[in-house]
Structures are given as C-alpha cells and as structure tokens.
Amino acid sequence: MQSSPHTFHIPVMGLAYTVDSPIKVARFGIDSVISIIEDRLIELMRKQYYEFIKAEYIPITTHEIDYRAKRITDYLNLVSKIVKDQVEHLRSTAFEAGNELTRYFEMLPTENRLRKLYLQMTCTQDEQEKISLQDYLRNQIRPGSIDVNIMTKLDGNSAGSKAAPVEDGTDALSALRGYALSTLNNTSIVFSAGLNPRLFNYLEKFSAFDATAWGQFDKKVVIKVSDYRSALIQGKYLAKKGIWVSEFRIESGLNCGGHAFATDGYLMGPILEEFKMKRDELSTTLHQLYHAAVIAKGKVAFDQPHPIDITAQGGVGTTEENNLLKQHYGINSVGWGTPFLLCPEATTVDENTLQLLSRATDNDLTLSNNSPLGTRFHYLKGTTSDKEKQRRIDLGKPGSPCTEKHLAFNTEFTVEPICTASRKYQKLKTEELISKNLPKQDYIKQLNDIHAKECLCVGLSNSASLVYNQPFLKKLPSVTICPGPNIAYFSEITTLQQMTDHIYGRINLLDQVARPHMFIKELHLYINYLAEQLEKVGEDEKHTKYCVLFSQNLLAGIDYYKTLNRGEETTDFINELNDCADKVSFMLESKLPIQKVTL
C-alpha cells in the first residue's frame, strides 16, 4: 500500500515548519504533512509560491464566501502542480553526479531495488545497458505523498466571511472541505488529538474518501493515536459511517514534539506490541462494520478488508531504533520529525530559531503549560516569543493580541469564547485572582500559570513569514517552536541527503553523542510526569488511584522491555530499566501510605 520508496515520513510540525515541506522533499519520494488549520498562513504561502513560479497571485480575501476552504484548496492545488512539474523535470534530466536525479536514487534505502539498479547503472561499461537502465529508472520515479493534518480540537466557530456566514464553517470543517475539494490524489488527511464527532461525521459528505477499488482511495484517512483502544474506538466510529481508516499513526504520549497527550502510564513498546498482536483482529473488526455501512449506502463493497498501515513516531533518533520499529513491530513507516527541524532542505525554520535548535540541551526544553488548549506542550526556551511574552509581563501588559482565534474556547468571563493567551483573558483572570486574597506563594504560582499561556497561532506561523519575507502580522514577528526532547541530541544543521543517510545507517550524525535509547528516554519522561502527579496526591481519592494505576502501568512496561533482546546493549539496557523500576517504586511508596498503594 505504501507508495513512497522510503521507509520514513516527515510528520506535521507546528504550523509553519512543514507548511511547504512537500515542495522541498516530495520529488525525492518522501512523504510529508502540511498543517492546514491556519488559513492566514496558507494565504501567505499562496503568495510566496505563485511568485516563486512566476504566476499571477490573486488574493483570496476574507470578504469572499468560504474563504478559508478556498485558500486551502487553492494552496494544495498549487503545491500539487509544483511537485508534478518537479517530478517531470527530474524524469527529463540527465544522470549527472550531484544533481537532483542522482540524489533521488542515492537517498533511497540501502536495500531498495531501485537504488541497487542505480548503482548497477553507474558501474556498467555496456553503453546500451546503461541507457536502458537509465530509461527504466526515470520511469520509476514516484513523488512522496502530499498529506495534510487537522488537529481535531481546533474546531471553533469561525467568524466566517465578512460577506456572509458559511454553512459548516467551523475551523476544522472548513479545512476538511478545503482538502476534500482539492485535486490531490493518493494522499491522506491525518486527524490528531482525538475523536471529533462533528468533524468525523462531515467526512460522509465527500465521495473523495470512498474506495475507488480494493485498497485504492483518492483521499485516505489517517488517525493519529496514542494506544490501541483509541484506534479501535475511532476506527469503529468511522467504519460505521462507511469511512475506512487506511493508517493508524502511533505517537509517543510524551516523547514527541508539539502538544503531548500522556497515556495512563502506557509506554510505547507495549503499545506497539499490542498493535502487532491485534493487527488482524483490528482489520477484521473494522471491516465488518465498514462493509455493512457501505452496502447500506448502496456503494461498492469489497469482501476483504482494505489494507491498514501501522506507523509510529516519537523520539526516534538512530537507524537501530528505526530498524527495531520496522523489523520487530512490523511498522510500515517511521515518523522522523524533530531531527528534520535542523534540515532547511526539508523544513521551514528561520535562522535565529535554527541556531537556537542547534544549541539546545535538555535544560532548554520543557514540557510546559504554555498552550491555551490546556494540554501539555513541548517548548524551547529563549525563543523570540518567549522573550516577547516576558517583556509584556514586565511592562504590566501580559497576554497577546488575539487575531486568529483558533484557540478561543474559554467562556469563564465572556459570552463569546476568548483565548487564555489573550490580553483580555489574562487581565480578567488576574483580577479574579487578586480578589481571592491568597497567600503570596499561592498567588505567585497561580499568576505565573496565567501568564504562561502563549499565542500559538501566530508564534507557530511566523517562521515561514521570516524565511520568505512575507509579513504575517507586521507588528507580531515573534516565533514559538515546539521540538520534541530528541532535539537535545542533534546539533548539526544538515542537508537532506545527510539526514536520509543517517536514517538508513550510511552515516551517523550522533557519533560520540551520549543519548538514551528512545524507549528509555520516554520512560524517564513518564517518571518525571508521575513525579508531578504525585505532588497532587491528597487532593482527592480519584487522583490517588490514578497515580497508583499509572505507576503499575509503568512497571508493567518496564517488565515488558526486559524481554526485548537488544544484543550487545542488553546488559546496559536492563540496568537502566532496573534503576527506573526502583525509582518508580520508591516515589510511590514515599508519597502514598502503604494501604493506598494497591487499587
């Protein structure tokens, strides 16, 4: 089912960081994902790339009916056209050392059949064989998929067009409509952050998500999940509506970039093992519901389930980890996100932020409470947004202007929802806090929590604005970035070829770098998270039981990891696991009375 010749993909990152990644990497057969929720950013990119191809740029203004969906549709069509033109150019190019045609084949996985044929072509002395192989190789070039992402929680009621209100005009529905009406084929929409019934129901309105043949879809549905249960629930919900989920994309709860959705102590390895053991069961269960729904709608049904890809991402940093996911767990494609932030040929990061990322250490990264969504958020300290936020606090004017309103969900003080990062909300919330007359220590803590919230709509978009000198909001140029903890171990600004060579084990960008295995790193992150939760023990019995269950799941995960055979590294790996198990047990026993340690 995998159309890409590569065994990895570049997941969505922020708003701007992968907004034009397909234009940078798709011609080399690499899949990548665009966030389509921020339509002002999409409009900025329309202007950038119409100018880039020397075509007329006609603005789609907020005065047009359904402008959000129109901007998204046109941008995706534009990206598709650019990638198709790039591929056609590749196919008409001569094989010359160092050019893009040769790089296409040199970057393929080492064991890839086409790469081997390419190397055979470069070595043959038979001119006729060389020409024949070159013609064949050109015809085998396939672009990577131009996929899109919608974070399902970002589904506020849009203000709509200034001309007229729009039916189904919420943020997420408009974005989905924009993708569905685009000319993109054999691509996917990736839904993240959980089940949104309104959004999922809306899929039924578009025939683009129907199968065109067994295993074939013009537009496929991908669900990002944290565990098997989530995949089953969301997959069944959509199957009952005649919508097939072609891929479940498993992401580490905490060892990831952006928003972090912690599991109840379930670790990545055991989660992957459950998918491995229940893969056929998942396919059969969903097919039964899907088949009945498709027949009831009078559409073409298939006796066999469509294929389901299982992919994974979150903290992967070495070829050994990449191979473990593929070979032991049967993962179809591995998501490499954060390391690509240091690869300007693949992502869009402004120079100042790029340098910050290259110098980042563990101390520069935090699992913050900065997101207005109320969900934990990986955060790089010292960015221009971080400094701008502190400057406003120092001036006695905390909070940000709220121009985009994609995260405006709070109604504590207002009838119309507002964003908790906005100046208006923080002023009202601070006034309420003052009225409580709390002890100074409690007051300062709660005030800091209020001020921590940061505008992400603008901060996560501005990098593209700076890179391409296309103003997003003229007076708000600051940048926020949300790398995963993995960035602490990558410091070299790389080329695309260097990064793919690292992934496939042909070079090692982390040579001499002390870095824990991805499973161990995630375990430490969960132990730190447990420590935070244990500080709240005593607030209520339910939270105490949660901490006990969380701990038991961590310990069960550690026991599972002890069964993994990791060759020469097994002894060190086991020792680290034993240390982690002792730490979890000690934390639990020191924070909870003995009689409360069991459920």
C-alpha positions, 0 to 999 in steps of 0.5 A: 500500500505504501507508495513512497520508496522510503521507509520514513515520513516527515510528520506535521510540525507546528504550523509553519515548519512543514507548511511547504515541506512537500515542495522541498522533499516530495520529488525525492519520494518522501512523504510529508504533512502540511498543517492546514488549520491556519488559513492566514498562513496558507494565504501567505504561502499562496503568495510566496509560491505563485511568485516563486513560479512566476504566476499571477497571485490573486488574493483570496480575501476574507470578504469572499464566501468560504474563504478559508476552504478556498485558500486551502484548496487553492494552496494544495492545488498549487503545491500539487502542480509544483511537485508534478512539474518537479517530478517531470523535470527530474524524469527529463534530466540527465544522470549527472553526479550531484544533481537532483536525479542522482540524489533521488536514487542515492537517498533511497534505502540501502536495500531498495531495488531501485537504488541497487539498479542505480548503482548497477547503472553507474558501474556498467561499461555496456553503453546500451545497458546503461541507457536502458537502465537509465530509461527504466529508472526515470520511469520509476520515479514516484513523488512522496505523498502530499498529506495534510493534518487537522488537529481535531480540537481546533474546531471553533466557530469561525467568524466566517466571511465578512460577506456572509456566514458559511454553512459548516464553517467551523475551523476544522470543517472548513479545512476538511472541505478545503482538502476534500475539494482539492485535486490531490490524489493518493494522499491522506488527511491525518486527524490528531488529538482525538475523536471529533464527532462533528468533524468525523461525521462531515467526512460522509459528505465527500465521495473523495474518501470512498474506495475507488477499488480494493485498497485504492482511495483518492483521499485516505484517512489517517488517525493519529493515536496514542494506544490501541483502544483509541484506534479501535474506538475511532476506527469503529466510529468511522467504519460505521459511517462507511469511512475506512481508516487506511493508517493508524499513526502511533505517537509517543504520549510524551516523547514527541514534539508539539502538544503531548497527550500522556497515556495512563502510564502506557509506554510505547513498546507495549503499545506497539506490541499490542498493535502487532498482536491485534493487527488482524483482529483490528482489520477484521473488526473494522471491516465488518462494520465498514462493509455493512455501512457501505452496502447500506449506502448502496456503494461498492463493497469489497469482501476483504478488508482494505489494507491498514498501515501501522506507523509510529513516531516519537523520539526516534533518533538512530537507524537501530531504533528505526530498524527495531520499529520496522523489523520487530513491530512490523511498522510500515513507516517511521515518523522522523520529525524533530531531527528534520527541524535542523534540515532547511532542505526539508523544513521551514525554520528561520535562522535565529530559531535554527541556531537556537535548535542547534544549541539546545540541551535538555535544560532548554526544553520543557514540557510546559503549560504554555498552550491555551488548549490546556494540554501539555506542550513541548517548548524551547526556551529563549525563543523570540516569543518567549522573550516577547511574552516576558517583556509584556509581563514586565511592562504590566501588559501580559497576554497577546493580541488575539487575531486568529482565534483558533484557540478561543474556547474559554467562556469563564468571563465572556459570552463569546469564547476568548483565548487564555493567551489573550490580553483580555483573558489574562487581565480578567483572570488576574483580577479574579485572582487578586480578589481571592486574597491568597497567600503570596506563594499561592498567588505567585504560582497561580499568576505565573500559570496565567501568564504562561499561556502563549499565542500559538497561532501566530508564534507557530506561523511566523517562521515561514513569514521570516524565511520568505519575507512575507509579513504575517502580522507586521507588528507580531514577528515573534516565533514559538517552536515546539521540538520534541526532547530528541532535539537535545541530541542533534546539533548539526544543521544538515542537508537532506541527503545527510539526514536520509543517510543517517536514517538508513545507517550510511552515516551517523550524525550522533557519533560520540553523542551520549543519548538514551535509547528512545524507549528509555528516554520516554520512560524517564519522561513518564517518571518525571510526569508521575513525579508531578502527579504525585505532588497532587496526591491528597487532593482527592481519592480519584487522583490517588488511584490514578497515580497508583494505576499509572505507576503499575502501568509503568512497571508493567512496561518496564517488565515488558522491555526486559524481554526485548533482546537488544544484543550487545546493549542488553546488559546496559539496557536492563540496568537502566530499566532496573534503576527506573523500576526502583525509582518508580517504586520508591516515589510511590511508596514515599508519597502514598501510605502503604494501604493506598498503594494497591487499587 
